[in-house]
Amino acid sequence: MSYSEPKVALETGLDLGQLCTTGSILHINGDYEDDYHIELDNSYSCSKQNKAEYIGEPVQCFDEFAKLLKPVDDNGLVKKKILEEGGGLPLNKGCTVSVCFAGFWESEPEPFYYTESGKPMDKACGQAVANLNENGLLPGIQMAIESMLVGEMAVFLLSFQVMYGEMGVPPRIKPKADCLFYVQLTKSIITPKDGEIDFAEPNTFKRVHHQVQLLYSSGVTLHKIKNYPSAIQLFKKGVNMLHKCRLADENEENLQVKQLRKLYINLAICYNATKQPLKACIACNELNRIRSLWNNAKALFQNAKALRMIAQFDEAQRKLEKALELRPDRYEEMQQEMALINRLRESCNRTRLVENRFKDSMPNLITDNFKTEVDNLIKNFKEDDNLCKLTLPGNLNTAEMEYIKKACVRENLFCNKIKEGHLLDKDEADDSIESKAELYI
């Protein structure tokens, strides 16, 4: 049979949650025109020619279709047929579910309410998200969903007694109107708890991500007014929260990495501004770990600055050249940094120490030329604000190291042991950082 043009059309869909709580106001679209007709047969299939994509097909006769279904409840008010099997644990009141669905009236070619398939979750016409403990769903829909497993798609015939009641919602919903719903359960999570975040609980990422975004915004504001220590504390807190949070899927992992990238870059900037280059290098190493260093000119530039401040000039130059390759429009700024690297490389030439020392076979002797080179090196290092730390050549003998330590005391500098070598520093060592220095230089 042919189906004629519908007499009534709504401007917007019918919100089932509002219908059974605060109520719904129906707005009739007088300009609606249906430019097609659909041939129906006695099965529940038809050709979809409208623009929207939804799951399921209309059914001409509910009485005939009910013979294919099995009751979900004792009274047979909800009947079901599984179209695609699901799996996992049964649902309970502590679950929050994501579903796609489409609801049909008998002999109607289009759904009266649906979520459009293929749309992102939580977007308009996308998947519906419902907390099964809030009781905001119509009883029939709640019973239908609670009978499902994740991944399952099923069709349900729902009695008016568990849907819109004897009165209906005229003119859109007739009195005692049974309806057919196709439901696909795409996801189920344990409902996150309110109150203070418990990182041991699953499914807390959404709340954590929101709080981290607020921390990041506040940190950026503090950075703009040059309150770097406070900005660092907020950025670090955001990093710690993201690392502690359990991730549910790949989408959450992508959001985590995106936020971590911004936090680590800003940490590197603030650490460089406060002359903490080793910590800046740690932040850049974390960027490298999440594959966000070598493809990011801003991160590479900050890494080069940090490496220059610890006198790792060759590695700083390599990072800077890659940054310039990615951002040739920042040529002037990067060339200034390159010129600074080259100047410092010459003024702090540590190879001259090796050239003017005795061989390792003479552990207690020291040359006058070596002393002169040490004095010049320490003087240049102390007076240049663009350097914070300076790694000394390895395998210096006892007398040579003793002279270097005395020279540092004289110039109010520090000489810190790192692994097999030594590091000149303008500030007292932070053991938690200096012990790792070899990893970042």
QUIDA-V613930 format. One record per backbone hydrogen bond with DSSP energy under -1.0 kcal/mol. CO is the residue of the C=O (numbers start at 1). NH is the residue of the N-H. If there is no record, write none. Layout:
BEGIN
co: [CO	CO]
nh: [NH	NH]
END
This chain:
BEGIN
co: [1	9	15	16	18	27	29	53	59	61	62	65	66	70	73	77	78	79	80	81	84	92	94	95	96	97	98	98	99	100	101	102	103	103	104	105	113	116	120	123	125	128	130	131	138	139	140	141	142	145	149	150	152	153	153	154	155	156	157	158	159	160	160	162	164	169	179	180	181	182	183	184	185	187	189	198	204	205	206	207	208	209	210	211	212	213	214	215	216	217	218	219	220	221	222	223	226	227	228	229	230	231	232	233	234	235	236	237	238	239	240	241	249	250	251	252	253	254	255	256	257	258	259	260	261	262	263	264	265	266	267	268	269	270	271	272	276	277	278	279	280	281	282	283	284	285	286	287	288	293	296	297	298	299	300	301	302	303	304	305	307	308	309	309	311	312	313	314	315	316	317	318	319	320	321	322	323	327	328	330	331	332	333	334	335	336	337	338	339	340	341	342	343	344	351	352	354	359	362	363	367	368	369	370	371	372	373	374	375	376	377	378	379	380	384	388	390	397	398	399	400	401	402	403	404	405	406	407	408	409	414	416	418	421	422	423	424	425	430	430	431	433	434	436	437]
nh: [40	29	19	20	23	11	32	117	107	65	66	68	69	80	76	159	72	157	70	155	153	95	191	132	189	130	186	187	128	184	115	182	112	113	180	108	103	119	123	126	116	99	97	134	142	143	144	145	146	148	152	87	185	83	84	183	81	181	79	179	162	163	165	140	168	173	158	104	156	102	154	100	151	98	96	201	208	209	210	211	212	213	214	215	216	217	218	219	220	221	222	223	224	225	227	226	228	231	232	233	234	235	236	237	238	239	240	241	242	243	244	245	253	254	255	256	257	258	259	260	261	262	263	264	265	266	267	268	269	270	271	272	273	274	276	275	280	281	282	283	284	285	286	287	288	289	290	292	291	296	300	301	302	303	304	305	306	307	308	309	312	311	388	389	313	316	317	318	319	320	321	322	323	324	325	326	327	330	331	334	335	336	337	338	339	340	341	342	343	344	345	346	347	348	355	356	357	362	365	399	371	372	373	374	375	376	377	378	379	380	381	382	383	384	387	426	424	401	402	403	404	405	406	407	408	409	410	411	413	412	425	423	421	418	392	416	390	414	433	434	435	436	437	439	440]
END
